[in-house]
Amino acid sequence: MGDGISMIISQTPLRLSFLGGGTDFPGYYASPGNPHGGAVTGVAIDKYIYVIVKARFDERIYLNYSRKEIVDHVNEIQHDLVREAMRLTGVTGGVEITTLADVPSEGSGLGSSSAVTVGLLKALWAHQGETFTAGELAAQANRIELDVLRRPMGVQDAYLAALGGMRHVVFGPRDAGKVSWERLDLPLDAVSRLCANLMLFYTNRTRNSSTILTRQVANISDRTNVLDSLRDMAIEAASLLRAERFGAFGELLHDGWMLKTQLADGITDPEVDDLYARARGAGAIGGKIAGAGGGGFLLLYVPLGSQDVVRRVVGADLRELPFRFERDGTKTIFNVRRDPHF
């Protein structure tokens, strides 16, 4: 950009993964012995990661997140996602980058890490005057997190953040780069009814998802039958949502959570089990801990007539986070980019 003027703001939604989490690990869906691949059904929500990229007069790099960094070169950056996103997009300096989050951005279970990566790529490419499709941005984000940083994680988060909406995403089979998706386009009144029956509570604790996910990766070969069932549940969930059979979907959430706890130690614990049992006793049909488990947000499917009881039983200890579904994926919401050479 030289001495041009540039400020870009991207907005990227967080996500709720309903069913199929764990089947989006390449070690599972791209395995030569897996003829069906993996599948996840989930939705983007109206809680966001914002990334601001502003051109500076000098050539230094300024970063603002939970810390502040001022460095001269990209390889000096401590924030690994920013560092690798700058390397991939070819931004070498002369920028100030700020990330902002609507909810705790680490250990929430809402896919914040991948939302940050997708949002960084969206804003940095706009700063460079380049655009990519949502699918391309998701693939780039996964390249950073899985291939470069070697994080133990699945690939669903980047796609749900980049694409937005309620989605059924299919991974593989056999090809780690093969990902396809479809939007679950329900009538607006049906979307409102579904969302109204979902409640989200913060468990007052975050967790290091890498520890739990590392165990999941190590267990893939021993948990193939469980993962196969979780994939099939994700497919069934998409069918139930299309048919607007939301009560049956709530019951499937419960079955999926019970199955997912078998993937690795740490996904649940006595405190989480107690919270969930209390919610079920108060009228919740199903639910799950969002993301890898162990903390973050507790998602519950609760018929409207039981929600006040659930609030009294669970909400006395936990903070509720009202939310709606988000139709859009990552997008640029502010773009001032003027180069003096044009």
C-alpha positions as CSV (number, residue, x, y, z in Angstrom):
1,M,0.0,0.0,0.0
2,G,3.0,2.4,0.3
3,D,1.8,5.7,1.7
4,G,-1.8,5.0,0.6
5,I,-4.8,5.1,3.0
6,S,-6.3,1.8,4.0
7,M,-8.6,0.6,6.8
8,I,-10.5,-2.7,6.5
9,I,-12.9,-4.2,9.0
10,S,-14.0,-7.8,8.6
11,Q,-16.8,-9.4,10.6
12,T,-16.8,-13.2,11.0
13,P,-19.4,-15.2,12.9
14,L,-18.8,-17.8,15.6
15,R,-20.5,-21.2,15.3
16,L,-22.4,-23.9,17.0
17,S,-21.7,-27.4,15.9
18,F,-24.7,-29.5,16.4
19,L,-23.6,-33.0,15.5
20,G,-20.7,-34.7,13.8
21,G,-17.8,-33.0,15.7
22,G,-14.8,-35.3,15.6
23,T,-15.5,-36.7,12.1
24,D,-13.9,-33.6,10.6
25,F,-10.4,-34.7,11.6
26,P,-8.4,-35.6,8.5
27,G,-7.1,-38.6,10.3
28,Y,-10.6,-39.9,10.3
29,Y,-12.4,-38.7,7.2
30,A,-9.4,-39.0,4.8
31,S,-8.4,-42.5,6.1
32,P,-8.0,-45.0,3.3
33,G,-10.3,-47.4,5.2
34,N,-13.1,-44.9,5.5
35,P,-15.4,-45.1,2.4
36,H,-17.9,-42.4,3.6
37,G,-15.8,-39.5,5.0
38,G,-17.1,-37.3,7.7
39,A,-20.0,-34.9,8.2
40,V,-21.0,-32.0,10.5
41,T,-24.2,-30.2,10.8
42,G,-24.0,-26.8,12.5
43,V,-24.8,-23.1,12.3
44,A,-23.2,-19.7,12.4
45,I,-24.5,-17.4,15.2
46,D,-24.7,-13.6,15.7
47,K,-21.6,-13.4,17.8
48,Y,-18.6,-12.2,16.0
49,I,-14.9,-11.7,15.7
50,Y,-13.9,-8.4,14.2
51,V,-10.5,-7.8,12.6
52,I,-9.3,-4.2,11.8
53,V,-6.4,-3.8,9.4
54,K,-5.2,-0.2,9.1
55,A,-2.3,1.0,7.0
56,R,0.4,3.0,8.8
57,F,2.8,5.7,7.7
58,D,5.8,3.8,9.0
59,E,6.7,0.2,8.1
60,R,6.4,-1.3,11.6
61,I,3.7,-3.8,12.6
62,Y,1.4,-3.0,15.5
63,L,-0.9,-5.6,17.0
64,N,-3.7,-5.1,19.5
65,Y,-5.5,-8.1,21.0
66,S,-5.3,-9.3,24.7
67,R,-1.7,-8.1,24.4
68,K,0.0,-5.4,22.4
69,E,2.9,-6.1,20.1
70,I,5.0,-3.6,18.2
71,V,7.6,-5.3,15.9
72,D,9.7,-4.6,12.8
73,H,9.3,-7.9,11.0
74,V,6.6,-10.5,10.5
75,N,8.7,-13.3,12.0
76,E,9.0,-11.4,15.3
77,I,5.2,-11.6,15.8
78,Q,4.2,-13.8,18.8
79,H,0.5,-14.1,17.8
80,D,0.9,-17.2,15.6
81,L,-2.4,-16.7,13.7
82,V,-1.6,-13.1,12.7
83,R,2.0,-14.0,11.8
84,E,1.0,-16.9,9.5
85,A,-1.9,-15.0,8.0
86,M,0.4,-12.1,7.1
87,R,2.9,-14.5,5.6
88,L,0.2,-16.2,3.5
89,T,-1.2,-12.9,2.2
90,G,2.1,-11.3,1.6
91,V,1.6,-8.3,4.0
92,T,5.1,-7.6,5.3
93,G,4.7,-4.4,7.3
94,G,3.2,-0.9,7.6
95,V,0.0,-2.1,9.3
96,E,-1.9,-2.0,12.6
97,I,-4.0,-5.1,13.2
98,T,-6.7,-5.2,15.9
99,T,-8.9,-8.2,16.8
100,L,-12.1,-7.9,18.9
101,A,-14.5,-10.6,20.1
102,D,-18.1,-10.6,21.3
103,V,-17.4,-13.4,23.7
104,P,-14.3,-14.9,25.4
105,S,-12.2,-15.7,22.4
106,E,-10.2,-18.7,23.7
107,G,-11.6,-21.9,25.0
108,S,-15.3,-21.0,24.4
109,G,-16.1,-23.9,22.2
110,L,-17.6,-21.6,19.6
111,G,-14.9,-21.9,17.0
112,S,-13.2,-18.6,17.8
113,S,-9.7,-19.6,16.7
114,S,-10.8,-20.4,13.2
115,A,-13.1,-17.4,13.1
116,V,-10.0,-15.2,13.9
117,T,-8.0,-16.9,11.2
118,V,-10.7,-16.5,8.6
119,G,-11.4,-12.9,9.6
120,L,-7.7,-12.1,9.4
121,L,-7.4,-13.5,5.9
122,K,-10.5,-11.7,4.8
123,A,-9.2,-8.4,6.0
124,L,-5.6,-8.8,4.9
125,W,-6.5,-9.9,1.4
126,A,-8.8,-6.9,1.2
127,H,-5.9,-4.7,2.3
128,Q,-4.0,-6.3,-0.6
129,G,-6.8,-5.6,-3.0
130,E,-7.6,-9.3,-3.4
131,T,-10.7,-11.4,-2.9
132,F,-11.3,-15.1,-2.4
133,T,-14.4,-17.2,-2.1
134,A,-15.6,-18.4,1.3
135,G,-14.5,-21.9,0.6
136,E,-11.0,-20.7,-0.4
137,L,-10.7,-18.6,2.7
138,A,-11.7,-21.7,4.8
139,A,-9.2,-23.9,3.1
140,Q,-6.5,-21.2,3.6
141,A,-7.4,-20.9,7.3
142,N,-7.1,-24.7,7.8
143,R,-3.8,-24.7,6.0
144,I,-2.5,-22.3,8.6
145,E,-3.9,-24.0,11.6
146,L,-3.5,-27.7,10.7
147,D,-0.5,-27.7,8.3
148,V,1.6,-24.8,9.4
149,L,0.9,-24.6,13.1
150,R,0.1,-28.3,13.4
151,R,-2.8,-27.8,15.8
152,P,-4.8,-30.9,16.7
153,M,-8.2,-29.9,15.4
154,G,-10.9,-30.6,12.8
155,V,-11.7,-28.5,9.7
156,Q,-15.3,-27.7,10.3
157,D,-14.9,-24.4,12.2
158,A,-13.3,-22.5,9.3
159,Y,-16.0,-23.6,6.9
160,L,-18.9,-22.6,9.2
161,A,-17.3,-19.3,10.0
162,A,-16.5,-18.5,6.3
163,L,-19.8,-19.7,4.9
164,G,-22.3,-18.7,7.5
165,G,-25.9,-19.9,7.7
166,M,-27.0,-23.4,8.8
167,R,-24.9,-25.9,7.0
168,H,-24.4,-29.6,6.4
169,V,-20.7,-30.0,5.6
170,V,-19.2,-33.2,4.2
171,F,-15.5,-34.0,4.4
172,G,-13.7,-36.5,2.2
173,P,-13.8,-39.4,1.7
174,R,-10.2,-40.3,1.3
175,D,-9.2,-36.8,0.0
176,A,-8.2,-34.5,2.8
177,G,-8.8,-31.5,0.6
178,K,-12.3,-32.5,-0.5
179,V,-15.0,-30.5,1.3
180,S,-18.5,-29.9,0.1
181,W,-21.5,-28.2,1.8
182,E,-25.1,-27.3,1.4
183,R,-27.1,-24.6,3.1
184,L,-30.1,-25.9,5.1
185,D,-32.6,-23.3,3.8
186,L,-35.6,-23.4,6.1
187,P,-38.5,-21.0,6.0
188,L,-37.9,-18.0,8.2
189,D,-40.6,-18.9,10.7
190,A,-39.1,-22.4,11.1
191,V,-35.7,-20.9,11.7
192,S,-37.2,-18.6,14.4
193,R,-38.9,-21.6,16.0
194,L,-35.8,-23.7,16.1
195,C,-33.6,-20.9,17.5
196,A,-36.2,-20.0,20.1
197,N,-35.9,-23.6,21.5
198,L,-32.1,-23.3,21.9
199,M,-30.5,-21.9,25.0
200,L,-26.8,-21.1,25.5
201,F,-25.1,-20.8,29.0
202,Y,-21.6,-19.9,29.8
203,T,-20.0,-22.4,32.2
204,N,-17.8,-19.7,33.7
205,R,-14.7,-21.6,32.6
206,T,-12.6,-21.9,29.5
207,R,-10.3,-24.8,28.7
208,N,-7.3,-25.6,26.6
209,S,-9.0,-27.4,23.7
210,S,-5.7,-28.6,22.3
211,T,-5.3,-31.0,25.3
212,I,-8.7,-32.7,24.7
213,L,-8.3,-32.6,20.9
214,T,-4.8,-34.2,21.1
215,R,-6.4,-37.1,22.9
216,Q,-9.2,-37.4,20.3
217,V,-6.6,-37.5,17.5
218,A,-4.7,-40.2,19.3
219,N,-7.9,-42.2,19.8
220,I,-9.2,-42.1,16.2
221,S,-8.2,-45.6,15.3
222,D,-9.8,-47.0,18.4
223,R,-13.0,-45.0,18.1
224,T,-13.9,-45.5,14.5
225,N,-17.3,-47.1,15.3
226,V,-18.2,-44.1,17.5
227,L,-17.1,-41.7,14.8
228,D,-19.1,-43.5,12.2
229,S,-22.2,-43.2,14.4
230,L,-21.5,-39.5,14.9
231,R,-21.2,-38.9,11.2
232,D,-24.5,-40.7,10.6
233,M,-26.1,-38.6,13.3
234,A,-25.0,-35.4,11.5
235,I,-26.6,-36.7,8.3
236,E,-29.8,-37.5,10.3
237,A,-29.7,-34.1,12.0
238,A,-29.7,-32.4,8.6
239,S,-32.8,-34.5,7.5
240,L,-34.6,-33.7,10.7
241,L,-34.0,-30.0,10.4
242,R,-35.1,-30.0,6.8
243,A,-38.3,-31.8,7.9
244,E,-38.7,-29.2,10.8
245,R,-38.9,-32.1,13.3
246,F,-37.2,-30.0,15.9
247,G,-38.2,-32.1,18.9
248,A,-36.6,-35.2,17.4
249,F,-33.5,-33.0,16.6
250,G,-33.3,-32.1,20.3
251,E,-33.4,-35.8,21.3
252,L,-30.6,-36.5,18.7
253,L,-28.5,-33.8,20.3
254,H,-28.7,-35.7,23.5
255,D,-27.8,-39.0,21.9
256,G,-24.9,-37.3,20.1
257,W,-23.5,-35.8,23.3
258,M,-23.7,-39.2,25.1
259,L,-21.7,-40.7,22.2
260,K,-19.2,-37.9,21.9
261,T,-18.1,-38.2,25.5
262,Q,-16.6,-41.6,24.6
263,L,-14.1,-40.0,22.2
264,A,-11.6,-38.9,24.8
265,D,-11.1,-38.1,28.5
266,G,-11.8,-34.5,29.5
267,I,-14.7,-34.0,27.1
268,T,-16.9,-34.1,30.2
269,D,-16.4,-34.2,33.9
270,P,-18.6,-34.4,37.1
271,E,-19.3,-30.7,37.1
272,V,-20.5,-30.7,33.4
273,D,-22.5,-33.9,33.9
274,D,-24.2,-32.3,36.9
275,L,-25.1,-29.2,35.0
276,Y,-26.5,-31.2,32.1
277,A,-28.4,-33.6,34.4
278,R,-30.0,-30.6,36.2
279,A,-31.0,-29.0,32.8
280,R,-32.5,-32.3,31.6
281,G,-34.4,-32.7,34.9
282,A,-35.8,-29.2,34.4
283,G,-37.2,-29.9,30.9
284,A,-34.3,-29.8,28.4
285,I,-34.6,-32.5,25.8
286,G,-31.0,-32.5,24.7
287,G,-27.8,-30.6,24.6
288,K,-24.1,-30.6,24.6
289,I,-21.0,-28.7,25.5
290,A,-20.0,-26.6,22.5
291,G,-16.7,-27.5,20.8
292,A,-14.1,-29.9,22.2
293,G,-15.8,-30.1,25.6
294,G,-14.6,-29.6,29.1
295,G,-15.9,-26.0,29.5
296,G,-17.0,-23.1,27.5
297,F,-20.7,-22.9,26.5
298,L,-23.5,-25.3,27.3
299,L,-26.0,-25.6,24.5
300,L,-29.5,-26.9,25.4
301,Y,-32.6,-27.7,23.4
302,V,-35.5,-26.6,25.6
303,P,-39.2,-26.3,24.7
304,L,-40.5,-22.8,25.4
305,G,-42.7,-23.9,28.2
306,S,-39.7,-25.3,30.2
307,Q,-37.2,-22.5,29.6
308,D,-38.1,-20.4,32.7
309,V,-37.6,-23.6,34.9
310,V,-34.2,-24.3,33.2
311,R,-33.2,-20.7,33.8
312,R,-33.9,-21.0,37.5
313,V,-32.1,-24.4,37.8
314,V,-29.1,-23.7,35.6
315,G,-29.1,-19.9,35.1
316,A,-28.7,-19.3,38.8
317,D,-25.1,-20.5,38.4
318,L,-24.5,-19.8,34.8
319,R,-24.8,-16.7,32.6
320,E,-27.2,-17.1,29.6
321,L,-26.1,-15.8,26.2
322,P,-29.0,-14.9,24.0
323,F,-28.3,-15.5,20.3
324,R,-29.8,-15.8,16.9
325,F,-28.6,-17.6,13.8
326,E,-26.4,-15.7,11.3
327,R,-27.1,-16.1,7.6
328,D,-23.9,-14.5,6.4
329,G,-20.4,-15.8,6.7
330,T,-17.2,-13.7,6.9
331,K,-17.6,-10.3,5.2
332,T,-16.0,-6.9,5.0
333,I,-18.1,-4.4,6.8
334,F,-15.9,-1.4,6.2
335,N,-13.4,-0.8,3.4
336,V,-11.5,2.4,2.7
337,R,-8.6,1.6,0.5
338,R,-6.9,4.3,-1.6
339,D,-3.5,3.9,-3.2
340,P,-1.9,7.2,-4.3
341,H,-0.5,5.6,-7.5
342,F,-4.0,5.2,-9.0
